[in-house]
Amino acid sequence: MTAWIVLPVSLAAFSITGIWIVYAMAMMNHHVCPVENWSYNVTCTEELPRPGLSKSCCTIQDIPLISKCGSYPPESCLFSLIGNVGAFMVVMVCFLRYAQVIEHSHHGWVNTSALVSGCTNAVGLVMVGNFQVDHAKSLHYVGAGVAFPAGLMFVCLQCVLTYRLAVTALDYWMAHVRVALSVGAMISLVLSGIFFIHESFILQHAAAICEWVFTVDILVFYGTFTYDFGTVTTETMMAGLQQSRHDDSGVMIGPRSHGSALGGATKGLKSPGGSSTSTHLNCTPESTAML
């Protein structure tokens, strides 16, 4: 067991706790209305924030979307911090997972696509956190349009990889949990998009709730990698870096050179072919001639 198991659960705990603190600050400062409020007016008179009390008159501008909660200071400062730190942790989790899959000899387009989608999700989070919706709406919506679909694609691809790597009954149980989380994320994201395009107060509020469900769902999914990261070591990271170099160079390498390049980093992991593969790899033309 390694210290890397702390990373996924820290990402989930830090981000979920952080965005709810941002929501609480925005509600107390009368920047948004409570989630449980379903009554909205066309216009409202200006009211001063009262300590410990939420806003009594709400308009469509006060719907508690996550982005809306982080639009104004002081909560916008914390919102940006969560977006930046969370994005960095997402990249770390994605790369470690990418390297771990390589270490288990399951590298392929699914693994690479999962890494790309995870990093794209992180870029979108940075844009969402640093360009508030009320001050840079276009950039904020671009960031959200990148982060949400990329996050959904990442969790779906990770479900495929989880089933491919599963060996024990507990592995398959974790795969089932991740599929359930992915289905929940997909449903909530689709409903949020459908509700958001309508001007109805009720549907806009429902879109905000679906957005919260989607975000928490994705963060919980990231937290489940704590189960996998108990076996992550420095050699795992080296395997990922080595593979990234091969991918960047664009040079096609054969099984022998690939095995020798990754052999030291992966503690001599065997290919699915086992000893028969090793025999074929060691069959040089000279030894064949002698035979």
N, C-alpha and C positions, 0 to 999 in steps of 0.2 A: 504494500500500500504506500502511495506517495502523497506528497503535499498537494499535488495537482487536483485532488478530489475537492479541495476547498474552492477552486475557481468557479465551477458551474453554479454551485449553491450560493456562492457569494454574489455572482451576477444576478441571480433570481431574487435573492433577499434584498440586495442593495437597490435594485431597480424598482421592484414592487413597492417596497417601503418608501422609497424616494418619491415616486409619482403620487402616492396617496398623501404624503406630507405636502406636496405641492398643491394637491386638490384641497386639503384642509386649509392651507394658507390662503388660497384664492377665495374659498368660500367665506372665511372669516373677514377678508378684506373687501367683500362684496363684489368680487370680480366675476364670480359665477354663482349659480344657484345650486342648492343641494341635489344630489342624485335622486333622492326620493321625491323631489318636487315635480309634479306633472302639470301644474297650472301656470300658464303663461299669458301675458297681456301684450297688446300691440305697442303700447307706450307706458312708461312709468315716470313718476316724479323723482327727482334726485333725492336720495336719502343718505344720511351720514352713517358710516359703519358703526355698529354698536358692539362693544366687546362681548364675545361669547355668543353672539346671535347672528344667524345667517340672513341673507337678503329676503325681504318679505314680498317685494314686487319684482317679477321676473319677465324679461322679454326674450326674444329669440337670440339676442346677443349674449345672454347669460347662460346658455345651455352648457353643461359641464363636460364638453369635449376635452380630451387630454391636452390637446394643443391650446385650447382656450384657457385652461387652468394655468398654463405657463407663459401667458402673454405679457403680463405686467409685473414690474418689480413690487416686492422683493422676491416673489416666487419664481419669476423668470430666471433669476440668477441660479437658483437651485436646479431648475429644469434644464438649463444649459449644461450644468455640471453633470447631471445624471446622463444626459445624452452623450456627452463626450467620454466620460469614464465607462459608461455602459457599452459604447461602440468599441472601445479598446478591448474590453473584456470579451465581447462577442468575437472579435477577430482572433483573440488568443484561443478561445474555445473551438472555433472553426478550424484553425490550423492544427491544434492538437488532435482533434478528431480525424482530420485528413491524414495526419501522420500515423495515427493509430490504425486506421484502415489499411494503409500501405504496409505497416508492420505485419499485418495478418495476411499479406499477399492477396489483397482484394482490390488493388488499385484499378480504376477504370474511369469511364466517362461519368458515371454516377457520382463517384467520389470527387472528381474534379469539379463537376457542376455544383455539388453541395458546397465546396469551398468558395467558389465564385459567388454563388447566391448569398452565402453567409457574409462575405466581405461587402457585397453590394448592400445588404441589409444594414451593415455598420455605417456605410457612407450615407445612406438615407437617414439614419438616426442622428448623425452629426448635423445634417442640414435641418432636420426637424427641431433639434435642440437649440440651434444657434440662430435660426431665422424664424422669429415668432410670427404667428399667423396674422396678427393685427398690424404688423410693421413691415413684413416682407412676405405677403401672401403668396405670390407666385413661386418663390423659392421654397417656401414652406410646403406648399402643395406638391411641388416636384419631389421634395425629400420624402413626403408621406407616400406619394405614388411609387417611389422606388423602394422604400423600406418595407411597406406592408406586403406587397406581392413577393418580394425577395425573401422575406422572413417565412412566408407560407411555403414557398418552393423549397427552402432549406429544410424545414421540418418534414416535408413529404419525402424528400430524397433521403433524409436520415432514417426514416421508417424503413425504406428499402434496404439500406445498408445494415440496419439493425437485424433484420431477418436474415440477411446473407451471412452475418457474423455469428448468429445465434448458435450455441452449442447445447447449453443446458436448458432445463425447463424454466429456470429463472430468467435466462436471456430471452426466451420467447414471451414470457410474461411481461418483461419490460417493453418488448416490441409491441405487444397488444396495447399497453398503456400509451405508448407514443402514437399509435394509430388513432386511439380515442382522442388524444389531445389535438392531433392534426385535423381530424374531422370536425371537432369543436371549433378550432381556429378557422377552418374554411367556411363553415356555416356562419359564424359570427362576422367574418370579413365581408362575405357576400351580402348578408342582411344589412350591415352597416352602410355599404355602398348604395344599396337600394333605398334605404330610408333617408340617407343623407341628401339625395338629389331632390327630395320633396320639400315643399315649403311649410308643411304642416308642423306645428309645434310638437305634437305628440310623436310624429315620426322622427323629427330631428332629435328629440330626447331619446327615443329608442335607438337611433344611430349612435348616440354618445355611449349608451350602455353597452351596445354591441362592440364598440371600439375598446372600451375598458375590458370586456371579456376577452377579446382577441389578444390584446397586449399582455394581460396577465397569463393567458393560456400559452402564448409563445415563450414567455419568460420561465414559466414552470417547465416547459419542454427543455429549454436550455439547462435548467437545474437538474434534469434527469441524467445528464452526462456525468454526474458525480458517481453513478453506478459503474460507468465504464473507465473512468480516469484513475481508478486504483492501480492499474497496471502501466500507466504512462511513466516513462523514464526519460532520461537525457537521450538515450539511444533512439527512443521513439521520435523525438524532435529531429535528431540527425537524419533519420530515415526520410522524414518529410522534406527537410531541406535538400537532401541529396536528390530526391525525386523531382523537386521543383527545379533544380539546376538542369536535370535532363530534359524536362519539359520546356524550359526556356531556350535551351540550346537547339532544340528541334532535331537532334541527332537520333536516329533510330539505332537502338542497341539490341543485341541478341540476348538470349537467356543467360549465356555465360558471363558476359560483361556486366549485365544487370545484377546478377547474383554476386559477383565479386565486388561491385561498387557498393552494394547495400549490405554485404555480408557482415562487415564489422559493426555497422550501425544497428543491425537488427539481431545481434547475438546469434548469428548463424541460423536464422529461421529457414526451415525446409520448405521447398515448394510442394504443391499438392501431389506431385509425382513421386515424392519420397526418394528412396535409394535408387530406383531405376533411372530417375532423372539425373542424379549425380553420376551414374555410370556413363550415360550418354554424353554428359558435359565433359567428362574426363577422357573421352575417346578421341585422342588427337590423331592426325593422319599418320604420324610416325608409329604409334602403337598399333594402328590398324595394319600397316605394312608388315610389321613384325609378326602379327597374327597370320 
